[in-house]
Amino acid sequence: MFADKDISKFNNIETPFYYYDTDLLQKTLQTCATAAAPFQFHIHYALKANFNQVLLQQIKDIGFGADCVSSGEVRRAVEVGFDHKKIVFAGVGKSDKEINEALDLDIFCFNVESVQELEVLNELASKKQKTAQVAIRINPNVDAHTHHNITTGLDENKFGVNSWDLPECAEMLKSCPNLKFIGIHFHIGSQITNLDVYKNLCVRVNEFAKWFEDKGFTLQILNVGGGLGIDYHNPDHQIPDFESYFKIFHEFLEVKAHQEVHFELGRALVGQSASLITRALYIKKGKKKNFVVLDAGMTELMRPALYQAYHKIENLTQTKKLETNASFVKYDIVGPICESTDCFGKEVEQPESFRGDVFAIRSAGAYGEVMASKYNLRDAIRFVYSNEV
Ligand SMILES: *Cc1c(COP(=O)(O)O)cnc(C)c1O
């Protein structure tokens, strides 16, 4: 548990801040790399989960590529030193400016999400007398069995090319001299904890790969995206089961000798390696409810307000004090922002809490710092790295 750590070092640090456990990140990256190695799977880290430069440096050093969803992320990846031949660029709405920038940076592959985007990319590449490598992002209509706001691979979702548009897509690819078609790409959602979902994905990938190869195309890349979930309820059970995850693809994906399998993992790599550290400003005792008002809110960690996400919350000060015989109270744990959704948890059992207590909101490494906003003209988010305190 987080409270086992020496929190006295936090006493003089202004809250709220993200606390990054760089050792845990290193272990997680190493475990993932080791699990992928026997199958020669290629990992691209999805920058949108967390583009903090210190973390990116560590991820780059392990040898992973970068999966970007804006030219800003492509630029960041290049700045940090990711090999441009290991950068892929997805996104349903790439602007001309973004495409041009990525062409200039000679990225490995554009993951294209519509027939019209192929046409535009071909035109922009031809103006630069370049050839852009493309993979088609296909919407495979596979249910990820995750929260509906983070499902991306169903017919009703905006992402990717739908199966009924593939014939048109194939025609377009044949008529675009400045595109080199290298593979197919999928990403069906995030925080996927039921690994059977990936078996269903493999079946669909095999079908689509066969469809293209029957049409005479050669697929060099099968990119199955990311989405592997983490255990938010047990943040101390910290490293995701990469071995079982990769084994499913090894077993169920039909990979030809000339093909590479690519993954785009975000959350699973960085999610457990940060906590949001915050202090209780006020304790409010109501008739029906008790509130802990923290100095962190949805402006620092938006996931609970955005998609009712669960994060484990620990009162570090009291857990340390009361070992046994603790008296527990149910609190709504809220932030200071002027929105009723600015709530990290309702009816959360905690030791009796007091003004000044330090809290950790766990598993905040993915989609945390990167979603911080200035709403209410809040201070910029601060962060602290475990190897620096
Ligand atoms: C967000 C995203 C990912 C990473 O998703 P995680 O759930 O964080 O693993 C991978 N690929 C694409 C195209 C994405 O948009």
Ligand as a Chemical Component Dictionary entry (heavy atoms), coordinates in Angstrom:
data_LIG
# 
_chem_comp.id                   LIG 
_chem_comp.type                 NON-POLYMER 
_chem_comp.pdbx_formal_charge   0 
_chem_comp.three_letter_code    LIG 
# 
loop_
_chem_comp_atom.comp_id 
_chem_comp_atom.atom_id 
_chem_comp_atom.alt_atom_id 
_chem_comp_atom.type_symbol 
_chem_comp_atom.charge 
_chem_comp_atom.model_Cartn_x 
_chem_comp_atom.model_Cartn_y 
_chem_comp_atom.model_Cartn_z 
_chem_comp_atom.pdbx_ordinal 
LIG C1 C1 C 0 -5.658 5.702 -27.143 1  
LIG C2 C2 C 0 -5.115 4.838 -28.174 2  
LIG C3 C3 C 0 -4.297 3.758 -27.824 3  
LIG C4 C4 C 0 -3.934 3.399 -26.397 4  
LIG O1 O1 O 0 -5.027 3.017 -25.628 5  
LIG P1 P1 P 0 -4.778 2.464 -24.149 6  
LIG O2 O2 O 0 -6.143 2.077 -23.694 7  
LIG O3 O3 O 0 -4.215 3.562 -23.339 8  
LIG O4 O4 O 0 -3.865 1.289 -24.250 9  
LIG C5 C5 C 0 -3.790 2.982 -28.846 10 
LIG N1 N1 N 0 -4.072 3.250 -30.142 11 
LIG C6 C6 C 0 -4.857 4.278 -30.509 12 
LIG C7 C7 C 0 -5.108 4.523 -31.939 13 
LIG C8 C8 C 0 -5.402 5.101 -29.539 14 
LIG O5 O5 O 0 -6.186 6.120 -29.913 15 
# 
loop_
_chem_comp_bond.comp_id 
_chem_comp_bond.atom_id_1 
_chem_comp_bond.atom_id_2 
_chem_comp_bond.value_order 
_chem_comp_bond.pdbx_ordinal 
LIG C1 C2 SING 1  
LIG C2 C3 SING 2  
LIG C2 C8 DOUB 3  
LIG C3 C4 SING 4  
LIG C3 C5 DOUB 5  
LIG C4 O1 SING 6  
LIG O1 P1 SING 7  
LIG P1 O2 DOUB 8  
LIG P1 O3 SING 9  
LIG P1 O4 SING 10 
LIG C5 N1 SING 11 
LIG N1 C6 DOUB 12 
LIG C6 C7 SING 13 
LIG C6 C8 SING 14 
LIG C8 O5 SING 15 
# 
